[in-house]
């Protein structure tokens, strides 16, 4: 059986995006772009080697309504070949995204 490993974990800050919330002034794309840049810097990898970004994104509307994973990869300067997708499972979005990555690997779909 093919093994799947999580070699790093990183997340965006938690806070409310409402008018009185700590993240009100922060655009969703900036949160994800910062995350991707930090992940690449911490692990020093060539983004050409990344096949897909699978991002948990709760309530993808407004500024995060498009494929924010793909858009953020482009904004972070990752290679043009990197695909992206977002998964909305409300409070379980990150968990479901991790599970999907493992399922994709087990299905021999070439996930890095």
C-alpha positions as CSV (number, residue, x, y, z in Angstrom):
1,X,0.0,0.0,0.0
2,X,1.2,3.5,-0.8
3,X,2.0,5.6,2.3
4,X,0.8,9.2,2.7
5,X,2.6,11.6,5.0
6,X,1.9,15.1,6.3
7,X,5.4,16.7,6.4
8,X,4.3,20.2,7.5
9,X,1.2,21.9,8.8
10,X,0.4,25.6,8.6
11,X,-2.8,27.6,8.8
12,X,-4.1,31.1,8.5
13,X,-4.8,33.1,11.6
14,X,-8.2,32.7,13.2
15,X,-10.4,35.7,13.7
16,X,-13.6,37.3,12.6
17,X,-13.9,39.0,9.2
18,X,-16.9,41.1,10.4
19,X,-16.6,44.8,10.9
20,X,-15.6,44.4,14.6
21,X,-13.3,41.4,14.0
22,X,-9.5,41.2,14.0
23,X,-9.4,40.1,10.3
24,X,-11.8,42.7,9.0
25,X,-9.1,44.6,7.1
26,X,-7.4,41.5,5.7
27,X,-8.3,40.2,2.2
28,X,-8.8,36.4,2.0
29,X,-6.3,36.1,-0.9
30,X,-3.6,37.8,1.3
31,X,-4.2,35.2,4.1
32,X,-3.6,32.3,1.7
33,X,-0.8,33.9,-0.2
34,X,1.1,34.4,3.0
35,X,0.5,30.8,4.0
36,X,1.8,29.5,0.7
37,X,4.9,31.7,0.7
38,X,5.7,30.6,4.3
39,X,5.2,26.9,3.4
40,X,7.6,27.2,0.5
41,X,10.2,29.1,2.5
42,X,10.0,26.7,5.5
43,X,10.5,23.7,3.3
44,X,12.7,25.1,0.5
45,X,11.0,23.2,-2.4
46,X,10.6,24.0,-6.1
47,X,6.9,24.8,-6.7
48,X,7.2,23.1,-10.1
49,X,7.1,19.9,-8.1
50,X,3.7,20.6,-6.6
51,X,0.8,19.1,-8.5
52,X,-2.1,20.4,-6.6
53,X,-3.1,22.7,-3.7
54,X,-6.1,21.4,-1.8
55,X,-7.4,24.1,0.5
56,X,-10.2,24.0,3.1
57,X,-12.2,27.2,2.7
58,X,-15.3,27.7,4.8
59,X,-18.1,29.6,3.0
60,X,-16.4,30.5,-0.2
61,X,-18.3,33.7,-1.2
62,X,-17.2,37.2,-2.2
63,X,-13.4,37.6,-2.4
64,X,-12.9,33.9,-1.7
65,X,-15.7,32.7,-4.0
66,X,-13.4,31.8,-7.0
67,X,-10.9,29.0,-6.8
68,X,-8.9,30.8,-4.1
69,X,-6.3,28.0,-3.9
70,X,-5.3,28.4,-7.6
71,X,-5.5,32.2,-7.4
72,X,-3.3,32.3,-4.3
73,X,-0.7,30.0,-5.9
74,X,-0.4,32.5,-8.8
75,X,-0.3,35.5,-6.4
76,X,2.4,33.8,-4.3
77,X,4.6,33.3,-7.4
78,X,4.2,29.6,-7.5
79,X,4.8,27.8,-10.9
80,X,2.0,28.2,-13.5
81,X,1.6,24.4,-13.6
82,X,0.3,24.3,-10.0
83,X,-3.4,23.5,-9.8
84,X,-5.7,24.3,-6.9
85,X,-9.0,23.4,-5.5
86,X,-11.0,24.4,-2.4
87,X,-13.2,22.2,-0.2
88,X,-16.0,23.6,1.9
89,X,-17.1,21.3,4.7
90,X,-17.7,24.2,7.2
91,X,-15.8,23.4,10.4
92,X,-14.3,20.2,8.9
93,X,-12.9,21.9,5.8
94,X,-9.2,21.4,6.7
95,X,-9.8,17.9,7.9
96,X,-11.6,16.9,4.7
97,X,-8.9,18.6,2.6
98,X,-6.2,16.4,4.3
99,X,-8.3,13.3,3.9
100,X,-8.8,14.1,0.2
101,X,-5.0,14.4,-0.3
102,X,-4.5,11.0,1.3
103,X,-7.3,9.4,-0.8
104,X,-5.8,10.9,-4.0
105,X,-2.4,9.5,-3.1
106,X,-3.8,6.1,-2.3
107,X,-5.6,6.1,-5.7
108,X,-2.1,6.6,-7.3
109,X,-3.0,9.9,-8.7
110,X,0.5,11.3,-8.3
111,X,0.0,13.6,-5.4
112,X,3.2,15.2,-4.1
